[in-house]
């Protein structure tokens, strides 16, 4: 019996397709809330997992697409982006993305968030990002992820 995709995953797939990606969402039998769990599920290094993290840059929400192997230096990254960077609250993350923590995709949100991508992700030939809920992922490559999210590259550590 085939399990149907969550509406968030359908929205992400539709957005991917509209932006020229194949739109294939892979559904895992278990949730993959962390980069480590996602890497184990698809058999890649943790650095090839894309964490979609919401921050406030001078009180405006932005999305940082970060390698699973990295932690964001809010001070240095804020300086690089020209403002004060602070993590968004869980409620704000859900509000601006329409997706749950541990399952935020790089796109498919109610509004387009200004998006920045960790340059370290380009070191991996294939990347895996959340499909909009904690048990879904999709595969992409760095250049395609930049294009479909209109991201600007930045060093985050």
DSSP file (Angstrom, degrees, kcal/mol; ACC not computed):
  #  RESIDUE AA STRUCTURE BP1 BP2  ACC     N-H-->O    O-->H-N    N-H-->O    O-->H-N    TCO  KAPPA ALPHA  PHI   PSI    X-CA   Y-CA   Z-CA
    1    1 A X              0   0    0      0, 0.0     2,-0.4     0, 0.0     0, 0.0   0.000 360.0 360.0 360.0 131.1    0.0    0.0    0.0
    2    2 A X        -     0   0    0      1,-0.0     2,-0.4     0, 0.0     0, 0.0  -0.662 360.0-134.5 -85.0 132.2    1.4    3.4   -1.0
    3    3 A X        -     0   0    0     -2,-0.4     2,-0.2    24,-0.1    24,-0.1  -0.680  21.9-126.2 -83.5 137.9    1.4    6.1    1.7
    4    4 A X        -     0   0    0     -2,-0.4     2,-0.1     1,-0.1    -1,-0.0  -0.537  26.9-106.0 -83.1 152.6    0.2    9.5    0.5
    5    5 A X        -     0   0    0     -2,-0.2    -1,-0.1     1,-0.1     2,-0.0  -0.456  33.9-105.7 -75.6 147.4    2.4   12.5    0.9
    6    6 A X    >>  -     0   0    0     -2,-0.1     4,-2.0     1,-0.1     3,-0.5  -0.374  34.6-110.1 -63.0 148.7    1.6   15.1    3.6
    7    7 A X  H 3> S+     0   0    0      1,-0.2     4,-2.3     2,-0.2     5,-0.2   0.841 119.7  57.5 -54.0 -34.8    0.1   18.4    2.1
    8    8 A X  H 3> S+     0   0    0      1,-0.2     4,-2.4     2,-0.2    -1,-0.2   0.923 106.5  48.4 -61.4 -42.5    3.3   20.2    2.9
    9    9 A X  H <> S+     0   0    0     -3,-0.5     4,-2.8     1,-0.2    -2,-0.2   0.875 109.8  52.1 -66.8 -37.2    5.3   17.7    0.8
   10   10 A X  H  X S+     0   0    0     -4,-2.0     4,-2.9     2,-0.2    -1,-0.2   0.917 109.7  49.7 -61.4 -42.5    2.8   18.1   -2.0
   11   11 A X  H  X S+     0   0    0     -4,-2.3     4,-2.2     2,-0.2    -2,-0.2   0.912 112.2  47.4 -63.5 -42.7    3.3   21.9   -1.8
   12   12 A X  H  X S+     0   0    0     -4,-2.4     4,-2.8   119,-0.3    -2,-0.2   0.937 112.9  48.8 -63.8 -46.3    7.1   21.5   -1.9
   13   13 A X  H  X S+     0   0    0     -4,-2.8     4,-2.6   118,-0.2    -2,-0.2   0.921 111.6  49.1 -59.1 -45.7    6.9   19.1   -4.8
   14   14 A X  H  X S+     0   0    0     -4,-2.9     4,-2.4     1,-0.2    -1,-0.2   0.895 112.4  48.3 -61.8 -40.0    4.6   21.5   -6.8
   15   15 A X  H  X S+     0   0    0     -4,-2.2     4,-1.3     2,-0.2    -2,-0.2   0.915 110.7  51.2 -66.7 -42.8    7.0   24.4   -6.1
   16   16 A X  H ><>S+     0   0    0     -4,-2.8     5,-2.7     1,-0.2     3,-0.6   0.946 112.1  46.4 -57.4 -49.1   10.0   22.3   -7.2
   17   17 A X  H ><5S+     0   0    0     -4,-2.6     3,-1.8     1,-0.2    -2,-0.2   0.905 108.9  54.6 -61.7 -42.6    8.3   21.4  -10.4
   18   18 A X  H 3<5S+     0   0    0     -4,-2.4    -1,-0.2     1,-0.3    -2,-0.2   0.768 109.4  49.6 -62.6 -24.2    7.2   25.0  -11.1
   19   19 A X  T <<5S-     0   0    0     -4,-1.3    -1,-0.3    -3,-0.6    -2,-0.2   0.232 127.6 -95.8-101.8  13.3   10.8   26.0  -10.7
   20   20 A X  T < 5S+     0   0    0     -3,-1.8     2,-0.2     1,-0.3    -3,-0.2   0.600  82.8 126.9  90.3  12.4   12.1   23.4  -13.1
   21   21 A X  S   <S-     0   0    0     -5,-2.7    -1,-0.3    -6,-0.2    -2,-0.1  -0.638  71.9-113.1 -95.2 158.6   13.1   20.6  -10.7
   22   22 A X        -     0   0    0     -2,-0.2    -5,-0.1     1,-0.1    -1,-0.1   0.777  38.9-142.2 -66.4 -24.5   11.9   17.0  -11.1
   23   23 A X        +     0   0    0      1,-0.2     2,-0.5    -7,-0.1    -6,-0.1   0.576  39.7 158.2  80.6   9.1    9.9   17.4   -7.8
   24   24 A X        -     0   0    0    115,-0.1     2,-0.5    -8,-0.1   115,-0.4  -0.571  22.9-163.6 -74.0 120.7   10.5   13.9   -6.6
   25   25 A X        -     0   0    0     -2,-0.5     2,-0.6   113,-0.1   113,-0.2  -0.911   8.2-146.9-104.4 128.3    9.9   13.7   -2.8
   26   26 A X  E     -A  137   0A   0    111,-3.6   111,-2.2    -2,-0.5     2,-0.5  -0.855  10.5-150.1 -98.1 123.2   11.3   10.7   -1.0
   27   27 A X  E     -A  136   0A   0     -2,-0.6   109,-0.2   109,-0.2     2,-0.2  -0.825   8.3-149.8 -97.6 126.1    9.3    9.6    2.0
   28   28 A X        -     0   0    0    107,-3.7     4,-0.1    -2,-0.5    13,-0.0  -0.634  18.0-129.4 -91.3 150.3   11.1    7.9    4.9
   29   29 A X  S    S+     0   0    0     -2,-0.2     2,-0.3     2,-0.1    -1,-0.1   0.803  95.4  36.6 -68.8 -27.0    9.5    5.3    7.1
   30   30 A X  S    S-     0   0    0    105,-0.1    -2,-0.1   104,-0.0     2,-0.1  -0.827  98.8 -92.1-120.5 160.9   10.7    7.2   10.2
   31   31 A X        -     0   0    0     -2,-0.3     2,-0.3     1,-0.1   104,-0.3  -0.398  25.4-156.4 -69.7 149.9   11.1   10.9   10.9
   32   32 A X        +     0   0    0    102,-4.5     6,-0.1    70,-0.2   104,-0.1  -0.659  27.5 158.4-126.5  73.0   14.4   12.6   10.2
   33   33 A X        +     0   0    0     -2,-0.3     2,-0.3     4,-0.1    -1,-0.1   0.760  60.4  51.7 -69.7 -26.4   14.4   15.6   12.5
   34   34 A X  S  > S-     0   0    0     -3,-0.1     4,-2.4     1,-0.1     5,-0.2  -0.727  83.9-119.1-114.0 161.1   18.2   16.0   12.5
   35   35 A X  H  > S+     0   0    0     -2,-0.3     4,-2.7     1,-0.2     5,-0.2   0.874 116.3  54.9 -61.8 -37.2   20.8   16.3    9.8
   36   36 A X  H  > S+     0   0    0      2,-0.2     4,-2.3     1,-0.2    -1,-0.2   0.918 108.8  46.7 -63.7 -43.8   22.5   13.2   11.2
   37   37 A X  H  > S+     0   0    0      2,-0.2     4,-2.1     1,-0.2    -2,-0.2   0.911 113.5  48.8 -64.5 -42.0   19.2   11.2   10.9
   38   38 A X  H  X S+     0   0    0     -4,-2.4     4,-1.7     2,-0.2    -2,-0.2   0.914 110.5  50.7 -64.3 -42.9   18.6   12.4    7.4
   39   39 A X  H  X>S+     0   0    0     -4,-2.7     5,-1.9     1,-0.2     4,-1.3   0.916 111.8  47.5 -61.5 -43.8   22.2   11.6    6.4
   40   40 A X  H  <5S+     0   0    0     -4,-2.3    -1,-0.2     1,-0.2    -2,-0.2   0.881 108.9  55.4 -63.9 -38.0   21.9    8.1    7.8
   41   41 A X  H  <5S+     0   0    0     -4,-2.1    -1,-0.2     1,-0.2    -2,-0.2   0.855 119.9  29.3 -65.6 -35.8   18.5    7.6    6.0
   42   42 A X  H  <5S-     0   0    0     -4,-1.7    -1,-0.2    -5,-0.1    -2,-0.2   0.430 109.2-116.4-108.0   0.4   19.9    8.4    2.5
   43   43 A X  T  <5 +     0   0    0     -4,-1.3     2,-0.3     1,-0.2    -3,-0.2   0.888  69.5 121.1  72.4  41.9   23.4    7.2    3.0
   44   44 A X      < -     0   0    0     -5,-1.9    -1,-0.2    -6,-0.1    -2,-0.1  -0.823  69.7 -83.3-127.6 169.4   25.4   10.4    2.6
   45   45 A X    >   -     0   0    0     -2,-0.3     3,-1.9     1,-0.1     4,-0.2  -0.416  41.7-117.0 -66.8 148.9   27.8   12.5    4.7
   46   46 A X  G >  S+     0   0    0      1,-0.3     3,-1.6     2,-0.2    22,-0.6   0.797 112.8  67.2 -60.6 -27.8   26.1   14.8    7.1
   47   47 A X  G 3  S+     0   0    0     21,-0.3    -1,-0.3     1,-0.3    21,-0.2   0.691  91.6  62.1 -65.8 -17.9   27.6   17.8    5.3
   48   48 A X  G <  S+     0   0    0     -3,-1.9    80,-2.3    19,-0.1     2,-0.4   0.416  83.7  96.4 -88.3   1.2   25.4   17.0    2.2
   49   49 A X  E <  S-b  128   0A   0     -3,-1.6    19,-2.1    78,-0.2     2,-0.7  -0.784  71.1-139.7 -91.7 134.0   22.2   17.5    4.2
   50   50 A X  E     -bC 129  67A   0     78,-3.0    80,-0.6    -2,-0.4     2,-0.5  -0.843  11.2-157.9 -96.3 115.6   20.7   21.0    3.8
   51   51 A X  E     - C   0  66A   0     15,-3.6    15,-2.9    -2,-0.7     2,-0.8  -0.831   7.0-149.8 -90.7 127.6   19.3   22.5    7.0
   52   52 A X  E     + C   0  65A   0     -2,-0.5     2,-0.4    52,-0.5    13,-0.2  -0.869  24.6 179.7 -99.8 105.5   16.7   25.1    6.4
   53   53 A X  E     - C   0  64A   0     11,-2.9    11,-3.2    -2,-0.8     2,-0.5  -0.904  20.6-144.0-116.7 132.6   17.0   27.5    9.3
   54   54 A X  E     + C   0  63A   0     -2,-0.4    34,-1.9     9,-0.2     2,-0.3  -0.812  26.3 168.1 -96.7 131.9   14.9   30.7    9.9
   55   55 A X  E     -DC  87  62A   0      7,-2.1     7,-2.7    -2,-0.5     2,-0.5  -0.853  34.5-117.7-129.4 166.5   16.6   33.7   11.5
   56   56 A X  E     -DC  86  61A   0     30,-3.4    30,-2.2    -2,-0.3     2,-0.7  -0.955  20.4-164.8-105.6 127.4   15.8   37.3   12.0
   57   57 A X  E >  S-DC  85  60A   0      3,-3.1     3,-1.5    -2,-0.5    28,-0.2  -0.939  84.1 -23.6-111.0 106.9   18.1   39.8   10.2
   58   58 A X  T 3  S-     0   0    0     26,-2.8    -1,-0.2    -2,-0.7    27,-0.1   0.926 129.3 -50.6  51.0  47.4   17.3   43.2   11.8
   59   59 A X  T 3  S+     0   0    0     25,-0.3     2,-0.5     1,-0.2    -1,-0.2   0.413 117.5 111.5  74.8   2.1   13.9   41.8   12.8
   60   60 A X  E <  S-C   57   0A   0     -3,-1.5    -3,-3.1     1,-0.0    -1,-0.2  -0.909  71.9-115.6-106.1 132.6   13.0   40.5    9.3
   61   61 A X  E     +C   56   0A   0     -2,-0.5    53,-0.6    -5,-0.2     2,-0.3  -0.413  39.0 172.6 -69.0 137.4   12.8   36.8    8.7
   62   62 A X  E     -Ce  55 114A   0     -7,-2.7    -7,-2.1    51,-0.1     2,-0.5  -0.902  26.9-125.6-134.2 164.6   15.3   35.2    6.4
   63   63 A X  E     -Ce  54 115A   0     51,-2.9    53,-2.5    -2,-0.3     2,-0.5  -0.962  16.0-163.4-116.0 129.4   16.1   31.6    5.5
   64   64 A X  E     -Ce  53 116A   0    -11,-3.2   -11,-2.9    -2,-0.5     2,-0.8  -0.959   8.0-154.0-109.8 125.4   19.6   30.2    5.8
   65   65 A X  E     -Ce  52 117A   0     51,-3.2    53,-3.2    -2,-0.5     2,-0.4  -0.883  28.5-177.1 -99.0 108.8   20.3   26.9    3.9
   66   66 A X  E     -C   51   0A   0    -15,-2.9   -15,-3.6    -2,-0.8     6,-0.0  -0.847  30.9-106.3-119.7 140.4   23.2   25.4    5.9
   67   67 A X  E >   -C   50   0A   0     -2,-0.4     3,-2.2   -17,-0.2   -17,-0.2  -0.358  30.5-124.3 -57.8 138.9   25.3   22.3    5.6
   68   68 A X  T 3  S+     0   0    0    -19,-2.1   -21,-0.3   -22,-0.6    -1,-0.1   0.689 111.6  59.9 -59.6 -18.1   24.4   19.7    8.1
   69   69 A X  T 3  S+     0   0    0    -20,-0.2     2,-0.3   -22,-0.1    -1,-0.3   0.499  98.2  77.3 -87.0  -5.0   28.0   19.7    9.3
   70   70 A X    <   -     0   0    0     -3,-2.2     2,-0.4   -23,-0.1    -4,-0.1  -0.775  59.7-154.3-112.4 151.2   27.9   23.4   10.2
   71   71 A X        -     0   0    0     -2,-0.3     2,-0.4    86,-0.0    -4,-0.1  -0.937  35.0-113.3-110.2 143.1   26.6   25.6   13.0
   72   72 A X        -     0   0    0     -2,-0.4     2,-1.0     1,-0.1    85,-0.2  -0.636  14.7-143.7 -80.2 126.5   25.7   29.2   12.1
   73   73 A X     >  -     0   0    0     83,-3.3     4,-2.9    -2,-0.4     5,-0.4  -0.806  15.1-165.3 -84.0 103.2   27.9   31.8   13.7
   74   74 A X  H  > S+     0   0    0     -2,-1.0     4,-1.9     1,-0.2    11,-0.4   0.862  83.3  49.6 -63.6 -34.5   25.2   34.4   14.3
   75   75 A X  H  > S+     0   0    0      2,-0.2     4,-2.0     3,-0.2    -1,-0.2   0.974 117.5  36.4 -68.4 -53.8   27.8   37.2   14.9
   76   76 A X  H  > S+     0   0    0      2,-0.2     4,-2.2     1,-0.2    -2,-0.2   0.902 119.9  48.2 -67.8 -40.8   30.0   36.6   11.9
   77   77 A X  H  X S+     0   0    0     -4,-2.9     4,-2.0    79,-0.3    -1,-0.2   0.909 110.2  52.7 -67.3 -40.4   27.1   35.7    9.5
   78   78 A X  H  X>S+     0   0    0     -4,-1.9     5,-2.7    -5,-0.4     4,-0.7   0.914 109.2  49.8 -58.2 -43.1   25.2   38.8   10.7
   79   79 A X  H ><5S+     0   0    0     -4,-2.0     3,-0.8     1,-0.2    -2,-0.2   0.920 110.0  50.5 -61.0 -43.4   28.2   40.9    9.9
   80   80 A X  H 3<5S+     0   0    0     -4,-2.2    -1,-0.2     1,-0.2    -2,-0.2   0.841 113.4  45.7 -64.0 -32.2   28.5   39.4    6.5
   81   81 A X  H 3<5S-     0   0    0     -4,-2.0    -1,-0.2     2,-0.2    -2,-0.2   0.480 117.2-114.4 -90.9  -2.9   24.8   40.0    5.8
   82   82 A X  T <<5S+     0   0    0     -3,-0.8     2,-0.3    -4,-0.7    -3,-0.2   0.805  80.2  53.8  81.0  31.3   25.0   43.6    7.2
   83   83 A X  S   <S-     0   0    0     -5,-2.7     2,-0.5    -6,-0.1    -1,-0.3  -0.950  93.0 -59.6-168.0-171.8   22.8   43.4   10.3
   84   84 A X        -     0   0    0     -2,-0.3   -26,-2.8    -3,-0.1     2,-0.5  -0.789  46.8-159.1 -90.8 126.5   22.0   41.7   13.5
   85   85 A X  E     +D   57   0A   0     -2,-0.5     2,-0.3   -11,-0.4   -28,-0.2  -0.914  17.5 165.2-111.2 127.1   21.2   38.0   13.1
   86   86 A X  E     -D   56   0A   0    -30,-2.2   -30,-3.4    -2,-0.5   -27,-0.1  -0.993  41.8 -99.7-137.8 146.4   19.2   36.1   15.8
   87   87 A X  E     -D   55   0A   0     -2,-0.3   -32,-0.3   -32,-0.2     2,-0.1  -0.360  41.2-118.8 -62.5 142.1   17.5   32.7   15.6
   88   88 A X        -     0   0    0    -34,-1.9   -34,-0.1     1,-0.1    -1,-0.1  -0.474  30.5-103.5 -77.2 152.8   13.7   32.9   15.0
   89   89 A X     >  -     0   0    0     -2,-0.1     4,-2.5     1,-0.1     5,-0.2  -0.378  31.0-110.9 -70.2 155.4   11.4   31.5   17.6
   90   90 A X  H  > S+     0   0    0      1,-0.2     4,-2.2     2,-0.2     5,-0.2   0.885 119.4  53.4 -55.5 -39.0    9.7   28.1   16.9
   91   91 A X  H  > S+     0   0    0      1,-0.2     4,-2.2     2,-0.2    -1,-0.2   0.905 109.4  47.4 -63.8 -40.3    6.4   29.8   16.5
   92   92 A X  H  > S+     0   0    0      2,-0.2     4,-2.9     1,-0.2     5,-0.3   0.896 108.5  55.3 -68.0 -39.1    7.7   32.3   14.0
   93   93 A X  H  X S+     0   0    0     -4,-2.5     4,-1.9     1,-0.2     6,-0.4   0.951 111.9  43.3 -56.5 -49.8    9.4   29.5   12.0
   94   94 A X  H  X S+     0   0    0     -4,-2.2     4,-2.2     1,-0.2    -1,-0.2   0.889 114.1  52.1 -63.5 -39.6    6.1   27.7   11.7
   95   95 A X  H  < S+     0   0    0     -4,-2.2    -2,-0.2    -5,-0.2    -1,-0.2   0.930 115.8  37.4 -63.7 -47.0    4.3   30.9   10.9
   96   96 A X  H  < S+     0   0    0     -4,-2.9    15,-0.7     1,-0.2    14,-0.2   0.718 128.5  32.5 -84.0 -19.7    6.6   32.1    8.0
   97   97 A X  H  < S-     0   0    0     -4,-1.9    -3,-0.2    -5,-0.3    -2,-0.2   0.711  87.3-139.4-104.7 -24.8    7.2   28.6    6.5
   98   98 A X  S  < S+     0   0    0     -4,-2.2     2,-0.3    -5,-0.4    -4,-0.1   0.646  72.3 104.9  71.4  14.0    4.0   26.8    7.2
   99   99 A X  S    S-     0   0    0     -6,-0.4    -1,-0.3    -5,-0.1    -2,-0.2  -0.911  74.2-106.8-129.1 152.5    6.2   23.8    8.0
  100  100 A X    >   -     0   0    0     32,-0.5     3,-2.0    -2,-0.3     4,-0.1  -0.409  41.8 -91.9 -79.8 153.4    7.1   22.2   11.3
  101  101 A X  T 3  S+     0   0    0      1,-0.3    33,-0.2     2,-0.2    -1,-0.1  -0.330 116.9  31.0 -55.1 142.5   10.5   22.4   13.0
  102  102 A X  T 3  S+     0   0    0    -50,-0.2    -1,-0.3    -3,-0.1   -70,-0.2   0.429 120.6  57.2  83.5  -1.8   12.7   19.5   11.8
  103  103 A X    <   +     0   0    0     -3,-2.0    29,-0.5    29,-0.1     2,-0.4   0.191  66.0 139.2-143.4  16.8   10.9   19.4    8.5
  104  104 A X        -     0   0    0    -52,-0.2   -52,-0.5    -5,-0.2    26,-0.4  -0.534  38.4-151.9 -73.3 124.7   11.4   22.9    7.0
  105  105 A X        -     0   0    0     -2,-0.4    26,-0.1     2,-0.2    -6,-0.1  -0.472  25.7-112.9 -87.9 163.1   12.1   22.8    3.3
  106  106 A X  S    S+     0   0    0     24,-0.5     2,-0.3    -2,-0.1     3,-0.1   0.571  97.4   8.0 -72.7  -7.1   14.1   25.4    1.4
  107  107 A X  S    S+     0   0    0      1,-0.1    -2,-0.2     5,-0.1   -91,-0.1  -0.922  83.7  84.3-158.5 179.0   10.9   26.4   -0.5
  108  108 A X        +     0   0    0     -2,-0.3     2,-0.2     1,-0.2   -96,-0.1   0.726  61.8 143.8  87.3  23.7    7.2   25.9   -0.6
  109  109 A X        -     0   0    0      2,-0.2    -1,-0.2    -3,-0.1   -12,-0.2  -0.506  66.2-108.2 -91.7 162.7    6.4   28.5    2.0
  110  110 A X  S    S+     0   0    0    -14,-0.2     2,-0.3    -2,-0.2   -13,-0.1   0.834 106.6  21.8 -59.7 -32.0    3.4   30.9    2.1
  111  111 A X  S    S-     0   0    0    -15,-0.7     2,-0.6     0, 0.0    -2,-0.2  -0.948  92.1-103.8-131.6 154.8    5.8   33.8    1.3
  112  112 A X        -     0   0    0     -2,-0.3     2,-0.3    -4,-0.1    -5,-0.1  -0.690  37.2-153.5 -79.3 119.6    9.2   33.9   -0.4
  113  113 A X        -     0   0    0     -2,-0.6   -51,-0.1     1,-0.1     2,-0.1  -0.722  29.0-100.2 -90.7 141.3   11.8   34.5    2.3
  114  114 A X  E     -e   62   0A   0    -53,-0.6   -51,-2.9    -2,-0.3     2,-0.4  -0.446  52.3-153.3 -55.0 131.0   15.1   36.1    1.5
  115  115 A X  E     -e   63   0A   0     35,-0.4    37,-1.7    34,-0.2     2,-0.4  -0.924  21.4-174.1-125.1 137.4   17.4   33.1    1.2
  116  116 A X  E     -ef  64 152A   0    -53,-2.5   -51,-3.2    -2,-0.4     2,-0.4  -0.959  13.9-147.9-126.3 144.2   21.1   32.6    1.8
  117  117 A X  E     -ef  65 153A   0     35,-2.4    37,-2.5    -2,-0.4     2,-0.3  -0.947  20.6-115.2-122.2 134.4   23.0   29.4    1.1
  118  118 A X  E >   - f   0 154A   0    -53,-3.2     3,-1.9    -2,-0.4     4,-0.3  -0.482  20.0-142.8 -63.8 119.7   26.1   28.0    2.9
  119  119 A X  G >  S+     0   0    0     35,-1.9     3,-1.7    -2,-0.3     4,-0.2   0.775  95.2  72.4 -58.0 -26.7   29.0   28.0    0.4
  120  120 A X  G >  S+     0   0    0     34,-0.3     3,-1.6     1,-0.3    -1,-0.3   0.740  81.1  72.7 -63.0 -22.1   30.2   24.7    2.0
  121  121 A X  G X  S+     0   0    0     -3,-1.9     3,-1.6     1,-0.3    -1,-0.3   0.764  82.0  70.4 -64.9 -23.3   27.3   22.9    0.4
  122  122 A X  G <  S+     0   0    0     -3,-1.7    -1,-0.3    -4,-0.3    -2,-0.2   0.605  82.3  73.6 -71.1  -8.2   29.0   23.2   -3.0
  123  123 A X  G <  S+     0   0    0     -3,-1.6     2,-0.4    -4,-0.2    -1,-0.3   0.580  86.6  75.2 -77.4  -9.5   31.6   20.7   -1.8
  124  124 A X  S <  S-     0   0    0     -3,-1.6    18,-0.4    -4,-0.1     3,-0.0  -0.886  71.8-147.4-109.6 132.2   29.0   17.9   -2.2
  125  125 A X  S    S+     0   0    0     -2,-0.4     2,-0.4     1,-0.1    17,-0.1   0.862  88.6  28.0 -66.4 -34.4   28.0   16.5   -5.6
  126  126 A X  S    S-     0   0    0     15,-0.1     2,-0.3    16,-0.0    15,-0.2  -0.972  71.6-162.1-127.4 144.2   24.4   15.7   -4.3
  127  127 A X  E     - G   0 140A   0     13,-3.2    13,-2.5    -2,-0.4     2,-0.4  -0.906   5.1-153.1-122.0 151.4   22.5   17.5   -1.6
  128  128 A X  E     +bG  49 139A   0    -80,-2.3   -78,-3.0    -2,-0.3     2,-0.3  -0.995  16.8 178.4-126.1 130.7   19.4   16.3    0.3
  129  129 A X  E     -bG  50 138A   0      9,-2.5     9,-2.5    -2,-0.4   -24,-0.1  -0.884  36.8 -86.1-128.7 158.9   16.9   18.8    1.8
  130  130 A X  E     - G   0 137A   0    -80,-0.6   -24,-0.5   -26,-0.4     7,-0.3  -0.293  25.2-143.5 -64.1 147.6   13.6   18.4    3.7
  131  131 A X        -     0   0    0      5,-1.9  -119,-0.3     2,-0.5  -118,-0.2   0.154  62.3 -77.7 -98.6  17.1   10.5   18.0    1.7
  132  132 A X  S    S+     0   0    0    -29,-0.5   -32,-0.5     4,-0.3     2,-0.3   0.345 112.2  55.2 107.0  -6.6    8.3   20.0    4.1
  133  133 A X  S >  S-     0   0    0      3,-0.2     3,-1.9   -34,-0.1    -2,-0.5  -0.970  94.5 -96.9-151.3 161.2    7.7   17.5    6.9
  134  134 A X  T 3  S+     0   0    0     -2,-0.3  -102,-4.5     1,-0.3  -100,-0.1   0.506 117.0  46.9 -65.7  -5.2   10.0   15.5    9.1
  135  135 A X  T 3  S+     0   0    0   -104,-0.3  -107,-3.7   -32,-0.1     2,-0.4   0.149  97.8  83.3-118.8  22.0    9.9   12.3    7.1
  136  136 A X  E <   +A   27   0A   0     -3,-1.9    -5,-1.9  -109,-0.2     2,-0.3  -0.956  46.5 170.9-128.0 145.9   10.4   13.7    3.6
  137  137 A X  E     -AG  26 130A   0   -111,-2.2  -111,-3.6    -2,-0.4     2,-0.3  -0.964  13.4-157.7-142.8 157.2   13.5   14.6    1.6
  138  138 A X  E     - G   0 129A   0     -9,-2.5    -9,-2.5    -2,-0.3     2,-0.3  -0.989  17.8-127.9-136.3 152.0   14.4   15.6   -1.9
  139  139 A X  E     + G   0 128A   0   -115,-0.4     2,-0.3    -2,-0.3   -11,-0.2  -0.738  38.5 143.9 -99.0 143.8   17.7   15.5   -3.8
  140  140 A X  E     - G   0 127A   0    -13,-2.5   -13,-3.2    -2,-0.3     2,-0.3  -0.874  39.6-111.7-155.2-174.5   19.3   18.3   -5.6
  141  141 A X     >  -     0   0    0     -2,-0.3     4,-2.8   -15,-0.2     5,-0.2  -0.882  35.0-103.4-127.4 163.7   22.7   19.9   -6.4
  142  142 A X  H  > S+     0   0    0    -18,-0.4     4,-2.6    -2,-0.3     5,-0.2   0.912 117.5  46.3 -55.1 -52.9   24.2   23.2   -5.2
  143  143 A X  H  > S+     0   0    0      1,-0.2     4,-2.1     2,-0.2    -1,-0.2   0.896 115.0  48.1 -61.4 -39.7   23.7   25.2   -8.4
  144  144 A X  H  > S+     0   0    0      2,-0.2     4,-3.0     1,-0.2     5,-0.2   0.909 110.2  51.5 -67.3 -41.1   20.1   24.0   -8.8
  145  145 A X  H  X S+     0   0    0     -4,-2.8     4,-1.4     1,-0.2     6,-0.3   0.906 110.2  49.8 -62.3 -41.1   19.3   24.8   -5.1
  146  146 A X  H  X>S+     0   0    0     -4,-2.6     5,-1.6    -5,-0.2     4,-1.0   0.933 114.5  45.7 -59.7 -44.7   20.7   28.3   -5.6
  147  147 A X  H ><5S+     0   0    0     -4,-2.1     3,-0.5     1,-0.2    -2,-0.2   0.937 112.8  46.6 -67.0 -48.1   18.5   28.7   -8.7
  148  148 A X  H 3<5S+     0   0    0     -4,-3.0    -1,-0.2     1,-0.2    -2,-0.2   0.694 122.7  36.1 -73.7 -16.9   15.2   27.3   -7.3
  149  149 A X  H 3<5S-     0   0    0     -4,-1.4    -1,-0.2    -5,-0.2   -34,-0.2   0.462 100.5-129.1-108.3  -4.1   15.5   29.3   -4.1
  150  150 A X  T <<5 +     0   0    0     -4,-1.0   -35,-0.4    -3,-0.5    -3,-0.2   0.881  49.7 174.8  54.6  40.0   17.1   32.5   -5.6
  151  151 A X      < -     0   0    0     -5,-1.6     2,-0.4    -6,-0.3   -35,-0.3  -0.376  31.1-140.9 -80.0 155.0   19.7   32.2   -2.8
  152  152 A X  E     -f  116   0A   0    -37,-1.7   -35,-2.4    -3,-0.1     2,-0.1  -0.948  27.7-118.5-110.2 133.7   22.8   34.2   -2.3
  153  153 A X  E     +f  117   0A   0     -2,-0.4     2,-0.3   -37,-0.2   -35,-0.2  -0.463  40.4 163.0 -79.9 148.6   25.9   32.4   -1.1
  154  154 A X  E     -f  118   0A   0    -37,-2.5   -35,-1.9    -2,-0.1     2,-0.5  -0.987  41.7-111.9-156.2 150.7   27.5   33.2    2.2
  155  155 A X        -     0   0    0     -2,-0.3   -75,-0.1   -37,-0.2   -37,-0.1  -0.794  29.8-174.9 -84.5 131.3   30.0   31.7    4.7
  156  156 A X              0   0    0     -2,-0.5   -83,-3.3     1,-0.1   -79,-0.3   0.532 360.0 360.0-107.9  -8.0   28.0   30.9    7.8
  157  157 A X              0   0    0    -85,-0.2    -1,-0.1   -81,-0.1   -81,-0.1   0.464 360.0 360.0-103.7 360.0   30.8   29.7   10.2
